[in-house]
Amino acid sequence: MRNVTITLDDSVADWSRVWAAKHQTSVSRMLGELLAEKMAEEESYAAAMEAYLSVPAMPLSDPVTGRPYPARETSHER
């Protein structure tokens, strides 16, 4: 574990001390858990995005007929 020094506004520091006391924890543990959650969310999002982008794109088709939609150029011919 590493020690880290942070700077907080007085009101934020006061609030965090009260919150930590109500939840029977320390400000240090509260911040550590919050940062661990953020890290897990970011890693999970990155993994989900990588999985999504690894699937090849499929052409769109009309759900009723099954035929592909017309090309943009065809739809907007003048």
mmJSON file of the N, C-alpha and C atoms, coordinates in Angstrom:
{"data_MODEL":{"atom_site":{
"group_PDB":["ATOM","ATOM","ATOM","ATOM","ATOM","ATOM","ATOM","ATOM","ATOM","ATOM","ATOM","ATOM","ATOM","ATOM","ATOM","ATOM","ATOM","ATOM","ATOM","ATOM","ATOM","ATOM","ATOM","ATOM","ATOM","ATOM","ATOM","ATOM","ATOM","ATOM","ATOM","ATOM","ATOM","ATOM","ATOM","ATOM","ATOM","ATOM","ATOM","ATOM","ATOM","ATOM","ATOM","ATOM","ATOM","ATOM","ATOM","ATOM","ATOM","ATOM","ATOM","ATOM","ATOM","ATOM","ATOM","ATOM","ATOM","ATOM","ATOM","ATOM","ATOM","ATOM","ATOM","ATOM","ATOM","ATOM","ATOM","ATOM","ATOM","ATOM","ATOM","ATOM","ATOM","ATOM","ATOM","ATOM","ATOM","ATOM","ATOM","ATOM","ATOM","ATOM","ATOM","ATOM","ATOM","ATOM","ATOM","ATOM","ATOM","ATOM","ATOM","ATOM","ATOM","ATOM","ATOM","ATOM","ATOM","ATOM","ATOM","ATOM","ATOM","ATOM","ATOM","ATOM","ATOM","ATOM","ATOM","ATOM","ATOM","ATOM","ATOM","ATOM","ATOM","ATOM","ATOM","ATOM","ATOM","ATOM","ATOM","ATOM","ATOM","ATOM","ATOM","ATOM","ATOM","ATOM","ATOM","ATOM","ATOM","ATOM","ATOM","ATOM","ATOM","ATOM","ATOM","ATOM","ATOM","ATOM","ATOM","ATOM","ATOM","ATOM","ATOM","ATOM","ATOM","ATOM","ATOM","ATOM","ATOM","ATOM","ATOM","ATOM","ATOM","ATOM","ATOM","ATOM","ATOM","ATOM","ATOM","ATOM","ATOM","ATOM","ATOM","ATOM","ATOM","ATOM","ATOM","ATOM","ATOM","ATOM","ATOM","ATOM","ATOM","ATOM","ATOM","ATOM","ATOM","ATOM","ATOM","ATOM","ATOM","ATOM","ATOM","ATOM","ATOM","ATOM","ATOM","ATOM","ATOM","ATOM","ATOM","ATOM","ATOM","ATOM","ATOM","ATOM","ATOM","ATOM","ATOM","ATOM","ATOM","ATOM","ATOM","ATOM","ATOM","ATOM","ATOM","ATOM","ATOM","ATOM","ATOM","ATOM","ATOM","ATOM","ATOM","ATOM","ATOM","ATOM","ATOM","ATOM","ATOM","ATOM","ATOM","ATOM","ATOM","ATOM","ATOM","ATOM","ATOM","ATOM","ATOM","ATOM","ATOM","ATOM"],
"id":[1,2,3,4,5,6,7,8,9,10,11,12,13,14,15,16,17,18,19,20,21,22,23,24,25,26,27,28,29,30,31,32,33,34,35,36,37,38,39,40,41,42,43,44,45,46,47,48,49,50,51,52,53,54,55,56,57,58,59,60,61,62,63,64,65,66,67,68,69,70,71,72,73,74,75,76,77,78,79,80,81,82,83,84,85,86,87,88,89,90,91,92,93,94,95,96,97,98,99,100,101,102,103,104,105,106,107,108,109,110,111,112,113,114,115,116,117,118,119,120,121,122,123,124,125,126,127,128,129,130,131,132,133,134,135,136,137,138,139,140,141,142,143,144,145,146,147,148,149,150,151,152,153,154,155,156,157,158,159,160,161,162,163,164,165,166,167,168,169,170,171,172,173,174,175,176,177,178,179,180,181,182,183,184,185,186,187,188,189,190,191,192,193,194,195,196,197,198,199,200,201,202,203,204,205,206,207,208,209,210,211,212,213,214,215,216,217,218,219,220,221,222,223,224,225,226,227,228,229,230,231,232,233,234],
"type_symbol":["N","C","C","N","C","C","N","C","C","N","C","C","N","C","C","N","C","C","N","C","C","N","C","C","N","C","C","N","C","C","N","C","C","N","C","C","N","C","C","N","C","C","N","C","C","N","C","C","N","C","C","N","C","C","N","C","C","N","C","C","N","C","C","N","C","C","N","C","C","N","C","C","N","C","C","N","C","C","N","C","C","N","C","C","N","C","C","N","C","C","N","C","C","N","C","C","N","C","C","N","C","C","N","C","C","N","C","C","N","C","C","N","C","C","N","C","C","N","C","C","N","C","C","N","C","C","N","C","C","N","C","C","N","C","C","N","C","C","N","C","C","N","C","C","N","C","C","N","C","C","N","C","C","N","C","C","N","C","C","N","C","C","N","C","C","N","C","C","N","C","C","N","C","C","N","C","C","N","C","C","N","C","C","N","C","C","N","C","C","N","C","C","N","C","C","N","C","C","N","C","C","N","C","C","N","C","C","N","C","C","N","C","C","N","C","C","N","C","C","N","C","C","N","C","C","N","C","C","N","C","C","N","C","C"],
"label_atom_id":["N","CA","C","N","CA","C","N","CA","C","N","CA","C","N","CA","C","N","CA","C","N","CA","C","N","CA","C","N","CA","C","N","CA","C","N","CA","C","N","CA","C","N","CA","C","N","CA","C","N","CA","C","N","CA","C","N","CA","C","N","CA","C","N","CA","C","N","CA","C","N","CA","C","N","CA","C","N","CA","C","N","CA","C","N","CA","C","N","CA","C","N","CA","C","N","CA","C","N","CA","C","N","CA","C","N","CA","C","N","CA","C","N","CA","C","N","CA","C","N","CA","C","N","CA","C","N","CA","C","N","CA","C","N","CA","C","N","CA","C","N","CA","C","N","CA","C","N","CA","C","N","CA","C","N","CA","C","N","CA","C","N","CA","C","N","CA","C","N","CA","C","N","CA","C","N","CA","C","N","CA","C","N","CA","C","N","CA","C","N","CA","C","N","CA","C","N","CA","C","N","CA","C","N","CA","C","N","CA","C","N","CA","C","N","CA","C","N","CA","C","N","CA","C","N","CA","C","N","CA","C","N","CA","C","N","CA","C","N","CA","C","N","CA","C","N","CA","C","N","CA","C","N","CA","C","N","CA","C","N","CA","C","N","CA","C","N","CA","C","N","CA","C"],
"label_alt_id":[null,null,null,null,null,null,null,null,null,null,null,null,null,null,null,null,null,null,null,null,null,null,null,null,null,null,null,null,null,null,null,null,null,null,null,null,null,null,null,null,null,null,null,null,null,null,null,null,null,null,null,null,null,null,null,null,null,null,null,null,null,null,null,null,null,null,null,null,null,null,null,null,null,null,null,null,null,null,null,null,null,null,null,null,null,null,null,null,null,null,null,null,null,null,null,null,null,null,null,null,null,null,null,null,null,null,null,null,null,null,null,null,null,null,null,null,null,null,null,null,null,null,null,null,null,null,null,null,null,null,null,null,null,null,null,null,null,null,null,null,null,null,null,null,null,null,null,null,null,null,null,null,null,null,null,null,null,null,null,null,null,null,null,null,null,null,null,null,null,null,null,null,null,null,null,null,null,null,null,null,null,null,null,null,null,null,null,null,null,null,null,null,null,null,null,null,null,null,null,null,null,null,null,null,null,null,null,null,null,null,null,null,null,null,null,null,null,null,null,null,null,null,null,null,null,null,null,null,null,null,null,null,null,null],
"label_comp_id":["MET","MET","MET","ARG","ARG","ARG","ASN","ASN","ASN","VAL","VAL","VAL","THR","THR","THR","ILE","ILE","ILE","THR","THR","THR","LEU","LEU","LEU","ASP","ASP","ASP","ASP","ASP","ASP","SER","SER","SER","VAL","VAL","VAL","ALA","ALA","ALA","ASP","ASP","ASP","TRP","TRP","TRP","SER","SER","SER","ARG","ARG","ARG","VAL","VAL","VAL","TRP","TRP","TRP","ALA","ALA","ALA","ALA","ALA","ALA","LYS","LYS","LYS","HIS","HIS","HIS","GLN","GLN","GLN","THR","THR","THR","SER","SER","SER","VAL","VAL","VAL","SER","SER","SER","ARG","ARG","ARG","MET","MET","MET","LEU","LEU","LEU","GLY","GLY","GLY","GLU","GLU","GLU","LEU","LEU","LEU","LEU","LEU","LEU","ALA","ALA","ALA","GLU","GLU","GLU","LYS","LYS","LYS","MET","MET","MET","ALA","ALA","ALA","GLU","GLU","GLU","GLU","GLU","GLU","GLU","GLU","GLU","SER","SER","SER","TYR","TYR","TYR","ALA","ALA","ALA","ALA","ALA","ALA","ALA","ALA","ALA","MET","MET","MET","GLU","GLU","GLU","ALA","ALA","ALA","TYR","TYR","TYR","LEU","LEU","LEU","SER","SER","SER","VAL","VAL","VAL","PRO","PRO","PRO","ALA","ALA","ALA","MET","MET","MET","PRO","PRO","PRO","LEU","LEU","LEU","SER","SER","SER","ASP","ASP","ASP","PRO","PRO","PRO","VAL","VAL","VAL","THR","THR","THR","GLY","GLY","GLY","ARG","ARG","ARG","PRO","PRO","PRO","TYR","TYR","TYR","PRO","PRO","PRO","ALA","ALA","ALA","ARG","ARG","ARG","GLU","GLU","GLU","THR","THR","THR","SER","SER","SER","HIS","HIS","HIS","GLU","GLU","GLU","ARG","ARG","ARG"],
"label_asym_id":["A","A","A","A","A","A","A","A","A","A","A","A","A","A","A","A","A","A","A","A","A","A","A","A","A","A","A","A","A","A","A","A","A","A","A","A","A","A","A","A","A","A","A","A","A","A","A","A","A","A","A","A","A","A","A","A","A","A","A","A","A","A","A","A","A","A","A","A","A","A","A","A","A","A","A","A","A","A","A","A","A","A","A","A","A","A","A","A","A","A","A","A","A","A","A","A","A","A","A","A","A","A","A","A","A","A","A","A","A","A","A","A","A","A","A","A","A","A","A","A","A","A","A","A","A","A","A","A","A","A","A","A","A","A","A","A","A","A","A","A","A","A","A","A","A","A","A","A","A","A","A","A","A","A","A","A","A","A","A","A","A","A","A","A","A","A","A","A","A","A","A","A","A","A","A","A","A","A","A","A","A","A","A","A","A","A","A","A","A","A","A","A","A","A","A","A","A","A","A","A","A","A","A","A","A","A","A","A","A","A","A","A","A","A","A","A","A","A","A","A","A","A","A","A","A","A","A","A","A","A","A","A","A","A"],
"label_entity_id":["1","1","1","1","1","1","1","1","1","1","1","1","1","1","1","1","1","1","1","1","1","1","1","1","1","1","1","1","1","1","1","1","1","1","1","1","1","1","1","1","1","1","1","1","1","1","1","1","1","1","1","1","1","1","1","1","1","1","1","1","1","1","1","1","1","1","1","1","1","1","1","1","1","1","1","1","1","1","1","1","1","1","1","1","1","1","1","1","1","1","1","1","1","1","1","1","1","1","1","1","1","1","1","1","1","1","1","1","1","1","1","1","1","1","1","1","1","1","1","1","1","1","1","1","1","1","1","1","1","1","1","1","1","1","1","1","1","1","1","1","1","1","1","1","1","1","1","1","1","1","1","1","1","1","1","1","1","1","1","1","1","1","1","1","1","1","1","1","1","1","1","1","1","1","1","1","1","1","1","1","1","1","1","1","1","1","1","1","1","1","1","1","1","1","1","1","1","1","1","1","1","1","1","1","1","1","1","1","1","1","1","1","1","1","1","1","1","1","1","1","1","1","1","1","1","1","1","1","1","1","1","1","1","1"],
"label_seq_id":[1,1,1,2,2,2,3,3,3,4,4,4,5,5,5,6,6,6,7,7,7,8,8,8,9,9,9,10,10,10,11,11,11,12,12,12,13,13,13,14,14,14,15,15,15,16,16,16,17,17,17,18,18,18,19,19,19,20,20,20,21,21,21,22,22,22,23,23,23,24,24,24,25,25,25,26,26,26,27,27,27,28,28,28,29,29,29,30,30,30,31,31,31,32,32,32,33,33,33,34,34,34,35,35,35,36,36,36,37,37,37,38,38,38,39,39,39,40,40,40,41,41,41,42,42,42,43,43,43,44,44,44,45,45,45,46,46,46,47,47,47,48,48,48,49,49,49,50,50,50,51,51,51,52,52,52,53,53,53,54,54,54,55,55,55,56,56,56,57,57,57,58,58,58,59,59,59,60,60,60,61,61,61,62,62,62,63,63,63,64,64,64,65,65,65,66,66,66,67,67,67,68,68,68,69,69,69,70,70,70,71,71,71,72,72,72,73,73,73,74,74,74,75,75,75,76,76,76,77,77,77,78,78,78],
"pdbx_PDB_ins_code":[null,null,null,null,null,null,null,null,null,null,null,null,null,null,null,null,null,null,null,null,null,null,null,null,null,null,null,null,null,null,null,null,null,null,null,null,null,null,null,null,null,null,null,null,null,null,null,null,null,null,null,null,null,null,null,null,null,null,null,null,null,null,null,null,null,null,null,null,null,null,null,null,null,null,null,null,null,null,null,null,null,null,null,null,null,null,null,null,null,null,null,null,null,null,null,null,null,null,null,null,null,null,null,null,null,null,null,null,null,null,null,null,null,null,null,null,null,null,null,null,null,null,null,null,null,null,null,null,null,null,null,null,null,null,null,null,null,null,null,null,null,null,null,null,null,null,null,null,null,null,null,null,null,null,null,null,null,null,null,null,null,null,null,null,null,null,null,null,null,null,null,null,null,null,null,null,null,null,null,null,null,null,null,null,null,null,null,null,null,null,null,null,null,null,null,null,null,null,null,null,null,null,null,null,null,null,null,null,null,null,null,null,null,null,null,null,null,null,null,null,null,null,null,null,null,null,null,null,null,null,null,null,null,null],
"Cartn_x":[0.846,0.0,0.888,0.35,1.072,0.292,1.009,0.392,0.345,-0.782,-0.972,-1.526,-1.02,-1.53,-2.476,-3.66,-4.623,-5.023,-5.527,-6.0,-7.493,-8.253,-9.71,-10.137,-11.235,-11.852,-12.273,-12.32,-12.681,-14.05,-15.009,-16.356,-16.373,-15.594,-15.526,-14.841,-13.781,-13.075,-13.992,-14.731,-15.658,-16.744,-17.33,-18.377,-17.844,-16.652,-16.102,-15.806,-15.364,-15.127,-16.432,-17.473,-18.78,-19.318,-19.249,-19.738,-18.993,-17.683,-16.874,-17.231,-17.439,-17.798,-19.159,-20.12,-21.448,-21.392,-20.448,-20.328,-19.213,-18.739,-17.715,-16.518,-15.994,-14.811,-13.948,-12.886,-12.024,-12.158,-11.764,-11.784,-10.837,-9.709,-8.737,-9.346,-10.026,-10.637,-11.767,-12.56,-13.66,-13.117,-12.073,-11.496,-10.863,-10.207,-9.604,-10.644,-11.778,-12.845,-13.495,-13.68,-14.256,-13.369,-12.079,-11.158,-11.074,-11.135,-11.125,-12.369,-13.533,-14.764,-14.648,-14.111,-13.943,-13.01,-11.928,-10.976,-11.66,-12.44,-13.142,-14.154,-14.884,-15.853,-15.162,-14.04,-13.32,-12.782,-12.228,-11.715,-12.842,-13.985,-15.134,-15.654,-15.725,-16.193,-15.248,-13.95,-12.961,-13.076,-13.273,-13.415,-14.682,-15.782,-17.04,-16.923,-16.265,-16.096,-15.226,-14.17,-13.299,-14.07,-14.891,-15.687,-16.684,-17.312,-18.297,-17.632,-16.493,-15.821,-15.145,-14.953,-14.298,-15.249,-16.549,-17.535,-17.651,-17.546,-17.649,-19.026,-19.029,-20.281,-21.123,-22.421,-23.34,-24.173,-24.444,-25.274,-26.699,-27.304,-28.685,-29.643,-30.734,-31.734,-33.12,-34.083,-35.477,-35.947,-36.458,-36.866,-38.049,-38.856,-40.029,-39.634,-38.927,-38.597,-37.256,-36.382,-35.055,-34.095,-34.601,-33.738,-32.929,-31.745,-30.95,-31.653,-31.417,-31.94,-31.251,-31.922,-31.274,-30.116,-29.166,-28.018,-28.49,-27.757,-28.118,-28.252,-27.323,-27.334,-28.63,-29.078,-30.304,-31.515,-31.546,-32.685,-32.76,-31.613,-31.594,-31.31,-31.602,-31.41,-32.352,-31.88,-32.699,-32.892],
"Cartn_y":[-1.178,0.0,1.237,2.291,3.551,4.621,5.527,6.707,7.795,8.481,9.555,10.751,11.916,13.145,13.806,14.183,14.877,16.189,17.088,18.37,18.466,18.785,18.913,20.269,20.771,21.95,21.595,22.581,22.33,21.662,22.141,21.568,20.108,19.779,18.399,17.516,18.005,17.242,16.987,18.0,17.834,16.817,16.957,16.023,14.594,14.418,13.069,12.443,13.228,12.703,12.25,13.054,12.701,11.448,11.396,10.234,8.974,9.072,7.913,7.443,8.379,8.01,7.31,7.817,7.2,5.784,5.531,4.223,3.373,3.795,3.072,2.682,3.656,3.45,4.703,4.73,5.91,6.62,7.867,8.621,7.948,7.473,6.809,5.563,4.738,3.522,3.887,4.902,5.337,5.746,6.561,7.008,5.852,4.948,3.789,2.925,2.684,1.881,2.6,3.907,4.683,4.621,4.79,4.743,3.334,2.303,0.929,0.654,1.172,1.025,1.717,2.925,3.666,2.916,2.367,1.612,0.384,-0.346,-1.535,-1.171,-0.065,0.383,0.693,1.388,1.762,0.531,-0.417,-1.64,-2.458,-2.51,-3.246,-2.607,-1.287,-0.58,-0.829,-0.752,-0.969,-2.389,-3.371,-4.76,-4.935,-4.327,-4.424,-3.76,-2.609,-1.908,-2.733,-3.335,-4.166,-5.371,-5.998,-7.143,-6.713,-5.566,-5.069,-4.774,-4.117,-3.731,-4.909,-6.022,-7.174,-7.977,-7.739,-8.44,-7.713,-8.45,-7.774,-7.13,-6.026,-5.325,-6.141,-6.116,-6.839,-5.837,-6.142,-5.21,-5.187,-4.034,-3.897,-4.427,-5.002,-5.487,-5.218,-5.204,-4.994,-6.213,-6.02,-7.177,-7.944,-7.297,-7.966,-8.791,-8.177,-8.864,-9.583,-9.145,-9.744,-9.201,-8.331,-7.752,-6.595,-6.358,-5.227,-3.911,-2.943,-1.602,-1.014,-0.12,0.492,1.395,1.552,2.418,3.86,4.652,6.052,6.773,6.503,7.171,6.864,5.633,5.231,5.945,6.043,6.668,8.163,8.789,10.245,10.679,9.807,10.186,11.327,12.184,13.318,13.244],
"Cartn_z":[0.0,0.0,0.0,-0.577,-0.626,0.112,0.698,1.298,0.242,0.178,-0.791,-0.036,-0.342,0.26,-0.729,-0.251,-1.103,-0.442,-1.233,-0.733,-0.996,0.051,-0.053,0.471,-0.057,0.534,1.957,2.821,4.213,4.339,3.568,3.671,3.21,2.193,1.699,2.736,3.328,4.357,5.556,5.967,7.095,6.763,5.584,5.176,5.13,4.561,4.42,5.783,6.744,8.092,8.736,8.59,9.155,8.474,7.14,6.402,6.829,6.917,7.303,8.716,9.624,10.996,11.03,10.268,10.216,9.658,8.771,8.129,8.739,9.889,10.65,9.789,9.079,8.251,8.349,7.612,7.605,6.261,6.245,4.988,4.0,4.486,3.631,2.981,3.769,3.228,2.267,2.605,1.748,0.38,0.367,-0.898,-1.657,-0.938,-1.586,-2.277,-1.597,-2.188,-3.365,-3.238,-4.329,-5.573,-5.379,-6.517,-7.104,-6.259,-6.761,-7.604,-7.179,-7.953,-9.304,-9.305,-10.56,-11.502,-10.969,-11.782,-12.388,-11.574,-12.061,-13.142,-12.951,-13.959,-15.278,-15.2,-16.412,-17.129,-16.373,-16.981,-17.59,-16.911,-17.415,-18.699,-18.722,-19.909,-21.078,-20.812,-21.878,-22.426,-21.547,-21.999,-22.82,-22.388,-23.125,-24.493,-24.546,-25.821,-26.77,-26.241,-27.072,-27.617,-26.77,-27.218,-28.291,-28.101,-29.067,-30.414,-30.364,-31.602,-32.297,-31.609,-32.224,-33.108,-32.988,-33.807,-35.145,-36.262,-37.556,-37.75,-38.442,-38.723,-39.688,-39.464,-40.341,-41.116,-42.385,-43.147,-42.593,-42.613,-42.147,-43.2,-42.747,-43.689,-43.123,-44.01,-43.64,-42.844,-41.621,-40.817,-41.402,-42.239,-42.813,-44.037,-44.964,-46.223,-46.163,-45.283,-45.215,-46.255,-47.136,-48.169,-47.581,-48.116,-47.621,-47.915,-47.046,-47.284,-48.506,-49.225,-50.388,-49.955,-50.83,-50.562,-50.448,-49.718,-49.528,-50.856,-51.755,-53.057,-53.818,-53.724,-54.414,-53.795,-52.501,-51.81,-52.094,-52.346,-52.507,-53.932,-54.906,-56.308,-56.654,-57.517,-57.97,-59.446],
"occupancy":[1.0,1.0,1.0,1.0,1.0,1.0,1.0,1.0,1.0,1.0,1.0,1.0,1.0,1.0,1.0,1.0,1.0,1.0,1.0,1.0,1.0,1.0,1.0,1.0,1.0,1.0,1.0,1.0,1.0,1.0,1.0,1.0,1.0,1.0,1.0,1.0,1.0,1.0,1.0,1.0,1.0,1.0,1.0,1.0,1.0,1.0,1.0,1.0,1.0,1.0,1.0,1.0,1.0,1.0,1.0,1.0,1.0,1.0,1.0,1.0,1.0,1.0,1.0,1.0,1.0,1.0,1.0,1.0,1.0,1.0,1.0,1.0,1.0,1.0,1.0,1.0,1.0,1.0,1.0,1.0,1.0,1.0,1.0,1.0,1.0,1.0,1.0,1.0,1.0,1.0,1.0,1.0,1.0,1.0,1.0,1.0,1.0,1.0,1.0,1.0,1.0,1.0,1.0,1.0,1.0,1.0,1.0,1.0,1.0,1.0,1.0,1.0,1.0,1.0,1.0,1.0,1.0,1.0,1.0,1.0,1.0,1.0,1.0,1.0,1.0,1.0,1.0,1.0,1.0,1.0,1.0,1.0,1.0,1.0,1.0,1.0,1.0,1.0,1.0,1.0,1.0,1.0,1.0,1.0,1.0,1.0,1.0,1.0,1.0,1.0,1.0,1.0,1.0,1.0,1.0,1.0,1.0,1.0,1.0,1.0,1.0,1.0,1.0,1.0,1.0,1.0,1.0,1.0,1.0,1.0,1.0,1.0,1.0,1.0,1.0,1.0,1.0,1.0,1.0,1.0,1.0,1.0,1.0,1.0,1.0,1.0,1.0,1.0,1.0,1.0,1.0,1.0,1.0,1.0,1.0,1.0,1.0,1.0,1.0,1.0,1.0,1.0,1.0,1.0,1.0,1.0,1.0,1.0,1.0,1.0,1.0,1.0,1.0,1.0,1.0,1.0,1.0,1.0,1.0,1.0,1.0,1.0,1.0,1.0,1.0,1.0,1.0,1.0,1.0,1.0,1.0,1.0,1.0,1.0],
"B_iso_or_equiv":[0.0,0.0,0.0,0.0,0.0,0.0,0.0,0.0,0.0,0.0,0.0,0.0,0.0,0.0,0.0,0.0,0.0,0.0,0.0,0.0,0.0,0.0,0.0,0.0,0.0,0.0,0.0,0.0,0.0,0.0,0.0,0.0,0.0,0.0,0.0,0.0,0.0,0.0,0.0,0.0,0.0,0.0,0.0,0.0,0.0,0.0,0.0,0.0,0.0,0.0,0.0,0.0,0.0,0.0,0.0,0.0,0.0,0.0,0.0,0.0,0.0,0.0,0.0,0.0,0.0,0.0,0.0,0.0,0.0,0.0,0.0,0.0,0.0,0.0,0.0,0.0,0.0,0.0,0.0,0.0,0.0,0.0,0.0,0.0,0.0,0.0,0.0,0.0,0.0,0.0,0.0,0.0,0.0,0.0,0.0,0.0,0.0,0.0,0.0,0.0,0.0,0.0,0.0,0.0,0.0,0.0,0.0,0.0,0.0,0.0,0.0,0.0,0.0,0.0,0.0,0.0,0.0,0.0,0.0,0.0,0.0,0.0,0.0,0.0,0.0,0.0,0.0,0.0,0.0,0.0,0.0,0.0,0.0,0.0,0.0,0.0,0.0,0.0,0.0,0.0,0.0,0.0,0.0,0.0,0.0,0.0,0.0,0.0,0.0,0.0,0.0,0.0,0.0,0.0,0.0,0.0,0.0,0.0,0.0,0.0,0.0,0.0,0.0,0.0,0.0,0.0,0.0,0.0,0.0,0.0,0.0,0.0,0.0,0.0,0.0,0.0,0.0,0.0,0.0,0.0,0.0,0.0,0.0,0.0,0.0,0.0,0.0,0.0,0.0,0.0,0.0,0.0,0.0,0.0,0.0,0.0,0.0,0.0,0.0,0.0,0.0,0.0,0.0,0.0,0.0,0.0,0.0,0.0,0.0,0.0,0.0,0.0,0.0,0.0,0.0,0.0,0.0,0.0,0.0,0.0,0.0,0.0,0.0,0.0,0.0,0.0,0.0,0.0,0.0,0.0,0.0,0.0,0.0,0.0],
"pdbx_formal_charge":[null,null,null,null,null,null,null,null,null,null,null,null,null,null,null,null,null,null,null,null,null,null,null,null,null,null,null,null,null,null,null,null,null,null,null,null,null,null,null,null,null,null,null,null,null,null,null,null,null,null,null,null,null,null,null,null,null,null,null,null,null,null,null,null,null,null,null,null,null,null,null,null,null,null,null,null,null,null,null,null,null,null,null,null,null,null,null,null,null,null,null,null,null,null,null,null,null,null,null,null,null,null,null,null,null,null,null,null,null,null,null,null,null,null,null,null,null,null,null,null,null,null,null,null,null,null,null,null,null,null,null,null,null,null,null,null,null,null,null,null,null,null,null,null,null,null,null,null,null,null,null,null,null,null,null,null,null,null,null,null,null,null,null,null,null,null,null,null,null,null,null,null,null,null,null,null,null,null,null,null,null,null,null,null,null,null,null,null,null,null,null,null,null,null,null,null,null,null,null,null,null,null,null,null,null,null,null,null,null,null,null,null,null,null,null,null,null,null,null,null,null,null,null,null,null,null,null,null,null,null,null,null,null,null],
"auth_seq_id":[1,1,1,2,2,2,3,3,3,4,4,4,5,5,5,6,6,6,7,7,7,8,8,8,9,9,9,10,10,10,11,11,11,12,12,12,13,13,13,14,14,14,15,15,15,16,16,16,17,17,17,18,18,18,19,19,19,20,20,20,21,21,21,22,22,22,23,23,23,24,24,24,25,25,25,26,26,26,27,27,27,28,28,28,29,29,29,30,30,30,31,31,31,32,32,32,33,33,33,34,34,34,35,35,35,36,36,36,37,37,37,38,38,38,39,39,39,40,40,40,41,41,41,42,42,42,43,43,43,44,44,44,45,45,45,46,46,46,47,47,47,48,48,48,49,49,49,50,50,50,51,51,51,52,52,52,53,53,53,54,54,54,55,55,55,56,56,56,57,57,57,58,58,58,59,59,59,60,60,60,61,61,61,62,62,62,63,63,63,64,64,64,65,65,65,66,66,66,67,67,67,68,68,68,69,69,69,70,70,70,71,71,71,72,72,72,73,73,73,74,74,74,75,75,75,76,76,76,77,77,77,78,78,78],
"auth_comp_id":["MET","MET","MET","ARG","ARG","ARG","ASN","ASN","ASN","VAL","VAL","VAL","THR","THR","THR","ILE","ILE","ILE","THR","THR","THR","LEU","LEU","LEU","ASP","ASP","ASP","ASP","ASP","ASP","SER","SER","SER","VAL","VAL","VAL","ALA","ALA","ALA","ASP","ASP","ASP","TRP","TRP","TRP","SER","SER","SER","ARG","ARG","ARG","VAL","VAL","VAL","TRP","TRP","TRP","ALA","ALA","ALA","ALA","ALA","ALA","LYS","LYS","LYS","HIS","HIS","HIS","GLN","GLN","GLN","THR","THR","THR","SER","SER","SER","VAL","VAL","VAL","SER","SER","SER","ARG","ARG","ARG","MET","MET","MET","LEU","LEU","LEU","GLY","GLY","GLY","GLU","GLU","GLU","LEU","LEU","LEU","LEU","LEU","LEU","ALA","ALA","ALA","GLU","GLU","GLU","LYS","LYS","LYS","MET","MET","MET","ALA","ALA","ALA","GLU","GLU","GLU","GLU","GLU","GLU","GLU","GLU","GLU","SER","SER","SER","TYR","TYR","TYR","ALA","ALA","ALA","ALA","ALA","ALA","ALA","ALA","ALA","MET","MET","MET","GLU","GLU","GLU","ALA","ALA","ALA","TYR","TYR","TYR","LEU","LEU","LEU","SER","SER","SER","VAL","VAL","VAL","PRO","PRO","PRO","ALA","ALA","ALA","MET","MET","MET","PRO","PRO","PRO","LEU","LEU","LEU","SER","SER","SER","ASP","ASP","ASP","PRO","PRO","PRO","VAL","VAL","VAL","THR","THR","THR","GLY","GLY","GLY","ARG","ARG","ARG","PRO","PRO","PRO","TYR","TYR","TYR","PRO","PRO","PRO","ALA","ALA","ALA","ARG","ARG","ARG","GLU","GLU","GLU","THR","THR","THR","SER","SER","SER","HIS","HIS","HIS","GLU","GLU","GLU","ARG","ARG","ARG"],
"auth_asym_id":["A","A","A","A","A","A","A","A","A","A","A","A","A","A","A","A","A","A","A","A","A","A","A","A","A","A","A","A","A","A","A","A","A","A","A","A","A","A","A","A","A","A","A","A","A","A","A","A","A","A","A","A","A","A","A","A","A","A","A","A","A","A","A","A","A","A","A","A","A","A","A","A","A","A","A","A","A","A","A","A","A","A","A","A","A","A","A","A","A","A","A","A","A","A","A","A","A","A","A","A","A","A","A","A","A","A","A","A","A","A","A","A","A","A","A","A","A","A","A","A","A","A","A","A","A","A","A","A","A","A","A","A","A","A","A","A","A","A","A","A","A","A","A","A","A","A","A","A","A","A","A","A","A","A","A","A","A","A","A","A","A","A","A","A","A","A","A","A","A","A","A","A","A","A","A","A","A","A","A","A","A","A","A","A","A","A","A","A","A","A","A","A","A","A","A","A","A","A","A","A","A","A","A","A","A","A","A","A","A","A","A","A","A","A","A","A","A","A","A","A","A","A","A","A","A","A","A","A","A","A","A","A","A","A"],
"auth_atom_id":["N","CA","C","N","CA","C","N","CA","C","N","CA","C","N","CA","C","N","CA","C","N","CA","C","N","CA","C","N","CA","C","N","CA","C","N","CA","C","N","CA","C","N","CA","C","N","CA","C","N","CA","C","N","CA","C","N","CA","C","N","CA","C","N","CA","C","N","CA","C","N","CA","C","N","CA","C","N","CA","C","N","CA","C","N","CA","C","N","CA","C","N","CA","C","N","CA","C","N","CA","C","N","CA","C","N","CA","C","N","CA","C","N","CA","C","N","CA","C","N","CA","C","N","CA","C","N","CA","C","N","CA","C","N","CA","C","N","CA","C","N","CA","C","N","CA","C","N","CA","C","N","CA","C","N","CA","C","N","CA","C","N","CA","C","N","CA","C","N","CA","C","N","CA","C","N","CA","C","N","CA","C","N","CA","C","N","CA","C","N","CA","C","N","CA","C","N","CA","C","N","CA","C","N","CA","C","N","CA","C","N","CA","C","N","CA","C","N","CA","C","N","CA","C","N","CA","C","N","CA","C","N","CA","C","N","CA","C","N","CA","C","N","CA","C","N","CA","C","N","CA","C","N","CA","C","N","CA","C","N","CA","C","N","CA","C","N","CA","C","N","CA","C"],
"pdbx_PDB_model_num":[1,1,1,1,1,1,1,1,1,1,1,1,1,1,1,1,1,1,1,1,1,1,1,1,1,1,1,1,1,1,1,1,1,1,1,1,1,1,1,1,1,1,1,1,1,1,1,1,1,1,1,1,1,1,1,1,1,1,1,1,1,1,1,1,1,1,1,1,1,1,1,1,1,1,1,1,1,1,1,1,1,1,1,1,1,1,1,1,1,1,1,1,1,1,1,1,1,1,1,1,1,1,1,1,1,1,1,1,1,1,1,1,1,1,1,1,1,1,1,1,1,1,1,1,1,1,1,1,1,1,1,1,1,1,1,1,1,1,1,1,1,1,1,1,1,1,1,1,1,1,1,1,1,1,1,1,1,1,1,1,1,1,1,1,1,1,1,1,1,1,1,1,1,1,1,1,1,1,1,1,1,1,1,1,1,1,1,1,1,1,1,1,1,1,1,1,1,1,1,1,1,1,1,1,1,1,1,1,1,1,1,1,1,1,1,1,1,1,1,1,1,1,1,1,1,1,1,1,1,1,1,1,1,1]
}}}
